[in-house]
Amino acid sequence: MKQINIFIILVCIIVASWLTYSYVFADKTDYSHPGKIEEIRQMVKLNSLQMQEEIIYCDTLDYTGVVINTHANIVVGFDVETLQWFSRGDTMFLVMPEATVEKYQLGKERCIDVYDIRDPGFLDKTAFIKPTINSAQSTELHKRIERYIDRKIEQDGLAEKAKTVAMQNLAKLLSAFKDKIVIIDHLPDNIDPQIKVYKN
């Protein structure tokens, strides 16, 4: 959590500095809504969240049991190409893109234990010798670990949590704009059909 908090603070500092320059030192341009979108798109990109998860993974390969300690570096971003927005009165409504897990990579991997899962009573003395993992087993093991991390990301709802945090952060940053901009989770189902919804 410390890494996530530090990352969010850095994003706030970067974007706040950018907005200060745009509105204090740069020319005061009266942007149209499409003009604002490029700035907002960059703000959404900057609100990607990076987190590191430590994982203890246990599995069996044939008769070999393994215990692996590894780390997953997870980056949750937002597809800014699907950005949507519309206006109602003097207010611009921005529809937050869905969060997606863009990439992750394993690092700092360490094998804690390798053992034979069969009952030593039925084996000869070689059963007490530590088994080894061949290259094919190692490849299969890494595939299983990646699938496990995918399931864990989904079960823990990391994408949804990242979207919530990003929306809260963006709401504060968007208040720096001269015009009123409201960020919403999704396009309303009962939106007035006469209101034009803009897309990239």
PyMOL commands that set and color helices and strands:
alter all, ss='L'
color gray80, all
select helices_A, chain A and resi 2-25+33-46+80-82+120-122+125-128+135-155+158-174
alter helices_A, ss='H'
color red, helices_A
select strands_A, chain A and resi 49-61+64-78+84-88+91-95+99-116+180-184+198-199
alter strands_A, ss='S'
color yellow, strands_A
deselect
rebuild
show_as cartoon
